[in-house]
Amino acid sequence: MSSTVSTPALEPHSSQTLPPVSPSPHAARPAQGALDGDLPPLSLEILTDRADKAAALKLIADSIAQQRQQASFYLIFHPLPLAGLLAVLAVVYHFARTQNMSNELGTTMMLASGVTMTYLIGIRFLTSGYLQAAERITWDFLTPPGSAPASAGGQEDLVIGTRFGKDIIGALVLRLERPSSSEGGGSGGGRRKAHSRQNSLKGGKGVIRAWTTKLRYRGKGVGGDMLREAVRVTRERCGKDAEVGFAQEHANSVRVLPERFNKPFRRKEMRAARALESVLAEWDGRKR
């Protein structure tokens, strides 16, 4: 009995080729959204909460304390004190030679190290005034002269803060000063008291008393945004042509060293003044 046996075809045969699998755009979007969700929001606002203001004051105090490091670094390598250090080291070397200590390298190095350590400790002592200035940044810093504390119903300077997530990474203290003509007594005193504080600021000016950013966020435009907000608030409350400038005695104007050693801080003040001038020019250009 014979039967038909079916055998598989071994010859190659053509089949329809499937297109390569490509990632779905819908599958990629949640991943991108997850990445965006990991970044906390960045906001700019006038701080009203006491805890936020305390964080801003701490940031300002930290910026003053950081001036000690900058002053110390500049003073260490300044030609004048550095020449004094080299002169003392030369005296130590000459003393070692005259006392036949040239073969005792360890003793000579110990004397040189002692002189260098004394030099650094002296610089640390000379710049310690910045820490004392930082400790003076308290709630009184926000209280205008002659005004009662905010806890007693008095006025406080405005604190503009940059918030990154929950952290305050930038702070600017703005004092809105009334025009000089609105001060004083007389028969017009009753009318002036009847005006609201908002109206009494018309014709006044804005004075920036502190402006700082957390160290790791400097140079990223955070400070410029706070200057723009300070100009906006001043022009909104004091008039479209109100002046805005830095206070002569701002928070970082403390100087504990002689004037010849304050060159880095003068350069920073000049850069800050140019930044504010640029913001004012930008603001005035928008009005045209």
The 8 nearest C-alpha neighbors of each residue, nearest first, counted from 0:
[[1, 2, 3, 4, 5, 6, 7, 8],
 [0, 2, 3, 4, 5, 6, 7, 8],
 [1, 3, 4, 0, 5, 6, 7, 8],
 [2, 4, 5, 1, 6, 0, 7, 8],
 [3, 5, 2, 6, 1, 7, 8, 0],
 [6, 4, 3, 7, 8, 2, 9, 1],
 [7, 5, 4, 8, 9, 3, 10, 2],
 [6, 8, 9, 5, 10, 4, 11, 12],
 [7, 9, 10, 6, 11, 12, 5, 4],
 [8, 10, 7, 11, 6, 12, 5, 13],
 [11, 9, 8, 12, 7, 13, 6, 14],
 [12, 10, 9, 13, 8, 14, 7, 15],
 [13, 11, 10, 14, 9, 8, 15, 16],
 [12, 14, 11, 15, 16, 10, 17, 9],
 [15, 13, 16, 12, 17, 11, 18, 10],
 [14, 16, 17, 13, 18, 12, 19, 11],
 [17, 15, 14, 18, 13, 19, 20, 12],
 [16, 18, 15, 19, 20, 14, 21, 13],
 [19, 17, 20, 16, 21, 15, 22, 14],
 [20, 18, 21, 17, 16, 22, 23, 15],
 [19, 21, 18, 22, 17, 23, 16, 24],
 [22, 20, 19, 23, 18, 24, 26, 27],
 [23, 21, 24, 20, 26, 27, 25, 19],
 [22, 24, 26, 25, 21, 27, 20, 28],
 [25, 23, 27, 26, 22, 28, 21, 29],
 [24, 26, 23, 28, 27, 29, 22, 30],
 [25, 27, 23, 24, 28, 29, 22, 30],
 [28, 26, 24, 30, 25, 29, 31, 23],
 [27, 29, 31, 30, 25, 26, 32, 24],
 [30, 28, 32, 31, 27, 33, 26, 25],
 [29, 31, 33, 32, 28, 27, 34, 26],
 [32, 30, 34, 28, 33, 29, 35, 27],
 [31, 33, 29, 35, 34, 30, 36, 28],
 [32, 34, 36, 30, 31, 35, 29, 37],
 [35, 33, 31, 37, 36, 32, 30, 38],
 [36, 34, 32, 37, 33, 38, 31, 39],
 [35, 37, 33, 34, 38, 32, 39, 31],
 [36, 38, 34, 35, 39, 33, 32, 40],
 [39, 37, 36, 35, 40, 34, 164, 41],
 [38, 40, 164, 163, 37, 41, 36, 165],
 [41, 39, 164, 163, 42, 38, 162, 165],
 [42, 40, 163, 162, 164, 39, 43, 161],
 [43, 41, 162, 161, 40, 44, 163, 164],
 [44, 42, 161, 160, 162, 41, 159, 45],
 [45, 43, 160, 159, 46, 42, 161, 162],
 [46, 44, 159, 158, 160, 47, 157, 43],
 [45, 47, 158, 159, 48, 44, 160, 52],
 [46, 48, 49, 45, 52, 51, 158, 157],
 [47, 49, 51, 50, 46, 52, 53, 45],
 [50, 48, 52, 51, 53, 47, 46, 54],
 [49, 51, 53, 52, 48, 54, 55, 47],
 [52, 50, 54, 48, 53, 49, 55, 46],
 [53, 51, 55, 49, 54, 50, 56, 46],
 [52, 54, 50, 56, 51, 55, 49, 57],
 [55, 53, 51, 57, 52, 56, 58, 50],
 [56, 54, 52, 58, 53, 57, 170, 51],
 [57, 55, 59, 53, 58, 54, 60, 52],
 [56, 58, 60, 54, 55, 59, 61, 53],
 [57, 59, 55, 61, 56, 60, 54, 62],
 [60, 58, 56, 62, 57, 61, 211, 55],
 [61, 59, 133, 57, 63, 62, 58, 136],
 [62, 60, 64, 58, 63, 59, 57, 65],
 [61, 63, 65, 59, 60, 64, 58, 66],
 [64, 62, 60, 66, 65, 61, 133, 251],
 [63, 65, 61, 130, 66, 62, 129, 67],
 [66, 64, 62, 67, 63, 68, 61, 69],
 [67, 65, 69, 63, 64, 68, 70, 62],
 [66, 68, 70, 65, 69, 129, 64, 126],
 [67, 69, 71, 65, 66, 70, 72, 64],
 [68, 70, 66, 72, 67, 71, 73, 65],
 [69, 71, 67, 73, 68, 72, 66, 74],
 [72, 70, 74, 68, 73, 69, 67, 75],
 [73, 71, 69, 75, 74, 70, 68, 76],
 [72, 74, 70, 71, 75, 76, 77, 69],
 [73, 75, 77, 71, 72, 76, 70, 260],
 [76, 74, 72, 73, 77, 71, 81, 80],
 [77, 75, 74, 73, 81, 78, 72, 80],
 [76, 78, 74, 79, 75, 81, 73, 80],
 [79, 77, 81, 82, 80, 76, 74, 75],
 [78, 80, 82, 81, 77, 83, 76, 74],
 [81, 79, 83, 82, 78, 77, 84, 75],
 [82, 80, 84, 78, 83, 79, 77, 76],
 [83, 81, 85, 79, 80, 84, 78, 86],
 [82, 84, 80, 86, 81, 85, 87, 79],
 [85, 83, 81, 87, 86, 82, 88, 80],
 [84, 86, 88, 82, 87, 83, 89, 81],
 [85, 87, 89, 83, 84, 88, 82, 90],
 [86, 88, 90, 84, 89, 85, 91, 83],
 [89, 87, 91, 85, 90, 86, 111, 92],
 [88, 90, 86, 92, 87, 91, 85, 93],
 [91, 89, 87, 93, 88, 92, 94, 86],
 [92, 90, 88, 94, 89, 93, 95, 87],
 [91, 93, 89, 95, 94, 90, 88, 96],
 [94, 92, 90, 96, 95, 91, 89, 97],
 [95, 93, 91, 97, 92, 96, 90, 98],
 [96, 94, 100, 92, 98, 93, 97, 101],
 [97, 95, 99, 93, 101, 98, 94, 100],
 [96, 98, 94, 99, 95, 93, 100, 101],
 [97, 99, 95, 100, 96, 94, 101, 93],
 [100, 98, 96, 97, 101, 95, 102, 103],
 [101, 99, 95, 103, 102, 98, 96, 107],
 [100, 102, 96, 103, 99, 95, 104, 107],
 [101, 103, 100, 104, 99, 105, 96, 107],
 [104, 102, 100, 101, 105, 106, 107, 99],
 [103, 105, 107, 106, 102, 108, 101, 100],
 [104, 106, 108, 107, 103, 109, 110, 102],
 [107, 105, 109, 108, 104, 103, 110, 100],
 [106, 108, 104, 110, 109, 105, 111, 95],
 [109, 107, 111, 105, 110, 106, 112, 104],
 [108, 110, 106, 112, 107, 111, 105, 113],
 [111, 109, 113, 107, 112, 108, 106, 114],
 [112, 110, 108, 114, 113, 109, 88, 115],
 [113, 111, 109, 115, 114, 110, 108, 116],
 [112, 114, 110, 116, 111, 115, 117, 109],
 [113, 115, 117, 111, 112, 116, 118, 110],
 [116, 114, 118, 112, 117, 113, 111, 119],
 [117, 115, 113, 119, 118, 114, 112, 120],
 [116, 118, 120, 114, 115, 119, 121, 113],
 [117, 119, 115, 121, 116, 120, 114, 122],
 [118, 120, 122, 116, 121, 117, 123, 115],
 [121, 119, 123, 117, 122, 118, 116, 124],
 [120, 122, 124, 118, 119, 123, 117, 125],
 [123, 121, 125, 119, 124, 120, 71, 126],
 [122, 124, 120, 121, 126, 125, 119, 127],
 [123, 125, 121, 127, 122, 126, 120, 128],
 [126, 124, 122, 123, 127, 121, 128, 256],
 [127, 125, 128, 123, 124, 67, 129, 122],
 [128, 126, 124, 129, 130, 125, 123, 67],
 [129, 127, 131, 126, 130, 255, 132, 125],
 [128, 130, 132, 127, 131, 64, 67, 133],
 [131, 129, 133, 64, 132, 128, 127, 134],
 [130, 132, 128, 134, 129, 133, 135, 127],
 [131, 133, 129, 135, 130, 134, 128, 63],
 [134, 132, 60, 130, 135, 131, 63, 136],
 [133, 135, 131, 132, 136, 130, 60, 137],
 [134, 136, 132, 133, 137, 131, 140, 60],
 [137, 135, 134, 133, 140, 60, 56, 138],
 [138, 136, 139, 140, 135, 56, 134, 141],
 [137, 139, 140, 141, 136, 142, 56, 53],
 [140, 138, 142, 137, 141, 136, 148, 143],
 [139, 141, 138, 142, 137, 136, 143, 135],
 [142, 140, 156, 139, 155, 138, 143, 172],
 [141, 143, 155, 139, 140, 148, 156, 146],
 [144, 142, 146, 145, 141, 155, 156, 154],
 [145, 143, 146, 142, 147, 139, 141, 140],
 [144, 146, 143, 147, 142, 148, 153, 154],
 [147, 145, 144, 143, 153, 154, 142, 148],
 [146, 148, 153, 151, 149, 145, 152, 154],
 [149, 147, 153, 150, 151, 142, 146, 152],
 [148, 150, 153, 152, 151, 154, 155, 147],
 [149, 151, 148, 152, 153, 147, 154, 155],
 [152, 150, 149, 148, 153, 147, 154, 146],
 [153, 151, 149, 150, 148, 147, 154, 146],
 [154, 152, 147, 149, 148, 151, 146, 155],
 [155, 153, 149, 146, 142, 152, 148, 147],
 [154, 156, 142, 141, 149, 157, 143, 153],
 [157, 155, 174, 141, 173, 158, 172, 142],
 [156, 158, 173, 172, 174, 159, 155, 45],
 [157, 159, 172, 46, 171, 45, 160, 173],
 [160, 158, 45, 171, 170, 44, 46, 172],
 [161, 159, 170, 169, 44, 43, 46, 45],
 [162, 160, 43, 169, 168, 167, 42, 170],
 [161, 163, 167, 42, 166, 41, 168, 164],
 [164, 162, 41, 166, 40, 165, 39, 167],
 [163, 165, 39, 40, 166, 162, 41, 38],
 [164, 166, 163, 162, 167, 39, 40, 41],
 [167, 165, 163, 162, 164, 168, 54, 161],
 [166, 168, 162, 161, 169, 163, 160, 54],
 [169, 167, 213, 161, 212, 162, 166, 163],
 [170, 168, 212, 161, 160, 167, 211, 213],
 [171, 169, 160, 55, 211, 159, 210, 212],
 [170, 172, 210, 159, 209, 158, 173, 160],
 [173, 171, 158, 209, 208, 157, 207, 159],
 [174, 172, 207, 157, 206, 156, 208, 158],
 [173, 175, 156, 206, 205, 176, 157, 207],
 [176, 174, 205, 204, 206, 173, 177, 203],
 [177, 175, 203, 204, 174, 205, 178, 200],
 [176, 178, 203, 200, 179, 199, 175, 181],
 [179, 177, 203, 180, 202, 181, 176, 200],
 [178, 180, 181, 182, 177, 203, 176, 183],
 [181, 179, 178, 182, 183, 177, 202, 203],
 [182, 180, 179, 178, 183, 177, 199, 191],
 [183, 181, 180, 179, 184, 178, 177, 188],
 [182, 184, 181, 185, 188, 180, 179, 187],
 [185, 183, 188, 186, 182, 187, 189, 181],
 [184, 186, 187, 188, 183, 189, 182, 190],
 [185, 187, 188, 189, 184, 190, 191, 183],
 [186, 188, 190, 185, 189, 191, 184, 192],
 [187, 189, 191, 184, 186, 190, 185, 192],
 [190, 188, 192, 191, 187, 193, 186, 185],
 [189, 191, 193, 187, 192, 188, 194, 186],
 [192, 190, 188, 194, 193, 189, 187, 199],
 [193, 191, 189, 194, 190, 188, 195, 196],
 [192, 194, 190, 191, 189, 195, 188, 196],
 [195, 193, 191, 192, 198, 196, 199, 190],
 [194, 196, 197, 198, 199, 193, 192, 191],
 [195, 197, 199, 198, 200, 194, 192, 193],
 [196, 198, 195, 199, 200, 236, 201, 194],
 [197, 199, 200, 195, 196, 201, 194, 236],
 [198, 200, 196, 197, 201, 195, 177, 194],
 [201, 199, 177, 237, 203, 198, 197, 202],
 [202, 200, 237, 203, 199, 198, 238, 236],
 [201, 203, 237, 178, 238, 200, 241, 204],
 [204, 202, 178, 177, 200, 237, 176, 201],
 [205, 203, 242, 241, 176, 175, 243, 237],
 [204, 206, 243, 175, 233, 174, 242, 176],
 [205, 207, 174, 244, 245, 246, 173, 243],
 [206, 208, 245, 173, 246, 209, 172, 244],
 [209, 207, 249, 246, 172, 173, 250, 206],
 [210, 208, 172, 250, 171, 249, 207, 211],
 [211, 209, 171, 170, 172, 208, 212, 207],
 [210, 212, 170, 169, 59, 171, 209, 62],
 [213, 211, 169, 168, 217, 214, 170, 222],
 [212, 214, 168, 216, 215, 169, 217, 211],
 [213, 215, 216, 217, 212, 62, 168, 211],
 [214, 216, 213, 217, 212, 218, 168, 219],
 [217, 215, 214, 213, 219, 218, 212, 221],
 [218, 216, 219, 214, 215, 212, 213, 221],
 [217, 219, 220, 216, 221, 222, 215, 212],
 [220, 218, 217, 221, 216, 222, 223, 215],
 [221, 219, 223, 222, 218, 224, 217, 216],
 [222, 220, 224, 223, 219, 225, 169, 217],
 [223, 221, 225, 224, 220, 226, 212, 211],
 [222, 224, 226, 220, 225, 221, 227, 274],
 [223, 225, 227, 221, 226, 222, 228, 220],
 [224, 226, 228, 222, 227, 223, 229, 221],
 [225, 227, 229, 223, 228, 224, 230, 222],
 [228, 226, 224, 230, 225, 229, 231, 278],
 [227, 229, 231, 225, 226, 230, 232, 224],
 [230, 228, 226, 232, 227, 231, 233, 225],
 [231, 229, 227, 233, 228, 232, 234, 226],
 [230, 232, 228, 234, 229, 233, 235, 227],
 [231, 233, 235, 229, 230, 234, 228, 236],
 [234, 232, 230, 236, 235, 231, 205, 237],
 [235, 233, 239, 238, 231, 237, 241, 232],
 [236, 234, 232, 233, 238, 231, 237, 239],
 [235, 237, 233, 234, 238, 232, 200, 197],
 [238, 236, 201, 200, 203, 234, 202, 233],
 [239, 237, 234, 241, 240, 201, 235, 236],
 [238, 240, 234, 241, 235, 237, 233, 236],
 [241, 239, 238, 242, 234, 237, 202, 283],
 [242, 240, 238, 204, 234, 239, 237, 203],
 [241, 243, 204, 205, 240, 244, 203, 233],
 [244, 242, 205, 206, 204, 230, 241, 233],
 [245, 243, 206, 207, 246, 205, 242, 275],
 [244, 246, 207, 206, 208, 247, 249, 243],
 [247, 245, 249, 248, 208, 206, 207, 244],
 [246, 248, 249, 245, 252, 208, 244, 206],
 [249, 247, 246, 252, 250, 208, 253, 251],
 [248, 250, 208, 246, 252, 251, 209, 247],
 [249, 251, 209, 252, 208, 248, 253, 63],
 [252, 250, 253, 249, 63, 209, 62, 248],
 [251, 253, 249, 250, 248, 254, 247, 264],
 [254, 252, 251, 255, 250, 132, 129, 248],
 [255, 253, 256, 252, 261, 257, 129, 258],
 [254, 256, 128, 126, 253, 257, 129, 125],
 [257, 255, 254, 260, 258, 261, 126, 125],
 [258, 256, 259, 260, 255, 261, 254, 262],
 [257, 259, 261, 260, 256, 262, 254, 255],
 [258, 260, 257, 261, 262, 256, 77, 263],
 [259, 261, 258, 262, 257, 256, 74, 73],
 [262, 260, 258, 264, 263, 259, 265, 256],
 [261, 263, 265, 264, 260, 266, 259, 258],
 [264, 262, 266, 265, 261, 267, 73, 70],
 [263, 265, 267, 266, 262, 261, 268, 252],
 [264, 266, 268, 262, 267, 263, 269, 261],
 [265, 267, 269, 263, 264, 268, 270, 262],
 [268, 266, 264, 270, 269, 265, 271, 263],
 [267, 269, 271, 265, 270, 266, 272, 264],
 [268, 270, 272, 266, 267, 271, 273, 265],
 [271, 269, 267, 273, 268, 272, 274, 266],
 [272, 270, 274, 268, 269, 273, 267, 275],
 [271, 273, 269, 275, 274, 270, 268, 276],
 [274, 272, 276, 270, 275, 271, 277, 269],
 [275, 273, 271, 277, 272, 276, 270, 278],
 [274, 276, 278, 272, 277, 273, 279, 271],
 [277, 275, 273, 279, 278, 274, 280, 272],
 [276, 278, 280, 274, 275, 279, 281, 273],
 [277, 279, 281, 275, 280, 276, 282, 227],
 [280, 278, 282, 276, 281, 277, 283, 275],
 [281, 279, 277, 283, 282, 278, 284, 276],
 [280, 282, 278, 284, 279, 283, 277, 285],
 [281, 283, 279, 285, 284, 280, 278, 286],
 [284, 282, 280, 286, 285, 281, 279, 287],
 [285, 283, 281, 282, 286, 287, 280, 279],
 [284, 286, 282, 283, 287, 281, 280, 279],
 [287, 285, 283, 284, 282, 281, 239, 280],
 [286, 284, 285, 283, 282, 281, 280, 239]]
